[in-house]
């Protein structure tokens, strides 16, 4: 499994975001998340080992040093992306770190966007909600509008996390809404997992409308997953799903 062993990693070429400089606010020796997705490139959740969360000052220093290096090399990022070894909004200083990042972006790489990949489970936290409204791209995970499928795919840690609960959090979010959906099929715990069926797509499209989504990013498996029985969806299938969303007036990007 892919683990990020630094606070700042990359830059890497993202299928969805361009030249991306990554920020990992989680431990470098553990995977910590409020989801436990069966397709996560970082593997399943673990317990925290020796290294705690990086401090606000450590993140600031590491990000500034990397941006200074990229300025010298004349190779600036298209985006500064918060992802890493789990859910970035779990960091207690998340809002302050976002403020620091926006400041450093404006100082060194004004053209770069600040993006956060979040699983939408912390939108009800006021400091998280406020912070996400300060970034250019708050990219909100929503993998299925059908409860059984979401529970199988995403394996949320809290029992309160249901499809309807997530929909309500996203619906109430006041920032620009970009949804990210992973499409795949396979088997897990002797059950079929497939969020590409007509029933799934119809429910997903209806949910996007109910949440008033302006943009959606759809993608499929690209790297090793902790569950070996999962299958990548073809680009043709992804494009067919995208076209259905476009017909409803939603901007869609596809990464096969």
N, C-alpha and C positions, 0 to 999 in steps of 0.2 A: 504494500500500500504506500501511496505517496504521503509523506509527512513533511511539514515545513519546519526546518530546524533553525530558523532565524526569525527575528521580528520583521525585517524587511527582506523580501525575496524577489527574484527576477532582476530586470524586467523579463516577462514572458509574452509571447504572442498569443493573446486570447482569441478564441473563435468568435466571441461576441463583442469584445470591447477594444480590440486593437492591441497596441503595445502597452502592457499593463504592469505597473509596479505594485507588487502585493504587500499587504500589511497583515501580519498575523498577531492578534491580540491574545491568543491562547497559549498555553504552555508549549514548549518545543518538544516535549517528551510525552505528550498525551493528546488524546482526542476528546474534547469536551463540547457537548452540544445538547440542546433541548430536543433535537431529533436524533434518530439513530438509523439514518437512511440505509437501505440495503444496497444502494448503488454508490455510496460515497467513496470517492477516490482516496480519502484518508482512513478508510476502514471503519469498523464499529467503535463505539465509545469505549474509553478506558478510564481508569482512575488516574488522578494527578500523581506524578512521581516526584522527582526531586525539585524541579524548577517551577516556581509559581508564575502567575501572570506577570507580564512585563509591566513596569511602572509607566506612568504617563511621561515622565522625564526620559526614560529609556527609549520609548517609542519616538519621542520628539527628536532626540539626538540621532538615533539610527536613521530616521527618515530624512533629516536635514543632511547628514553626511552622504547618503545615497543620491539625493537630489543635487547636491553640489558636485558630486562626481559625474553625474549625467550632464550637468551644464558644461563642465569642462570638456566632456567627450562629444558635446553637441548631439546628444541622443536622448532627448526628453521624452517622457511617457505621454501616451494619449490619455491614460487614466491611472489614477491611484485607487487600487481596489482593496477593500477590507474583506477578507475571506479567511484563509488559513485553516488551522486545526479545529474547526468547530464554528459555533455561532458567535460572531464578533460582538454582538450587542450584549453578551453576558458580562463583558468587562465593566466593572463598577465605575470606571472613569471614561466610559465610552463617549459621552457628550463632550467632555473637555478635550479628549483626544481628537475628536472631529473638528473642534474649534482650532486646535493646533495645526491639524492637517490642512484645513482651508487657508490658514495664515501662511504656511510654508508653500503651499501650491501657488498662492498669489505672489509670493516672493521669488520663487525659482522657476515655475512652469505654469504660467497663467492660462495657457491653452488646455491644460490637462483637466479632465473631469475627475471629481471625487465620487466613487461608487461604493456602495455597500451591498454585499450579497447576504441577505438575511432570510431566515425561514419563517418570518412573520409572527413568531410566537411571543415577541417582546414588545409589540406595538402598543400594548396597553400600558406600558411603563412610561410615565410622562417624560422622563429624561431621554429615553430612547426615541420616543415619538418626536420630540423637539429636535434631537440631533439628526434624525433622518430627514427632517424637513430642511436642514442646512446643506445637505449634499446635493450633487447634481443628479445622481441616479440612485434612488433607493429601490433595489431590485428585490422584489418580494416573492418568495417561493409559494407556489400553489400547484401541487402535482396532480390532484384529483378532486373532483366535486362529489365523489361517492365515498362514503365513510369507510367501508371495508377496504377499499383500494388504498385510500390515504393511510390507514393504519398499517397496512402491510408494507407499503412503499417507504413511508417516512418514520414509522415506529416512534411517535412522540413519547417523550419521557413522562410528561404530566397527563394524568387521566382527564383533566379538564380540556385538553387540546383536542378538539373535534373539527370536522369540516365547517360546521356552522359557526363555531367560535372563531376560527381563522377568518372565515368570510366576513364576519362582523368587524374584526380588527382591521382588515384591509379596507372594508367599506368606509370605516370611520377615519381612516388615515387622511390627513389634510394635504399631504404633499403630492407631487406627481406620482402616479401609480404605474410602475412597470412590474409586470408579473413574469416570473420565470418558471417554466414547466419542463420537467424531464419526462420524456416519453420512452417507454421500454415495454418489454414483455418477457415472461419467463415463469419460473416456479420458485416459491419460497415457503418452507414449512408445509410442504405437500399441498399447497394451494397455488392456483394459477394467478399470476399477476399480469395484467394487461390494461393499461390506461389508454389504449388506442381504439377500443371498440366503439361502435356507433353510439351505444348507451353512454359510454364514458365521455365521448366528444360532445354529445348533445348537452350533457350535464355541465361539462366544463365551459362551453360557450355561454350557457345561461348564467352560470356563476360569474363569468367575466362581465357580463352586462349588469348583473345585480351589484357588482362591486364597483362599477363605473370605471373599468380599466381602459386607459388610453393606449397602452403599448404592452405587448407580450413577447418574450423571448422563448422560443421553443428549441429544444436540443435533445440529444440522445447520448448514450454511453460513448465515451471517448478513451477512457483509461481503465485499468484493472479495477474490478469491483470486489467487495468482500464476499458476495454471493456469486458463485461461478455459473449458475444456471440462467443468468439474465442475458437477454439478447438485445442487440442494437437495432434501432428502427431505421429503415432505409430513408435516404434523402427524398425519394419520391413520396413516401408516406408522410414525411414531415411537411413537405410542400403542400400536399393535399389538405392536411389539417390546417396549415397556415392560411390557405385560400378560404376556408370556411370562416375563419376569424376575420379575414379582410373584408369579406362580404358583409360583415356586421359593423364595419367602420373602425376596426381595431388595427393599429399599426403592428406588424409582425416582422420579427427577424428570425431566421432559421440557421441553426448550426448543426450540420449533419456529422 
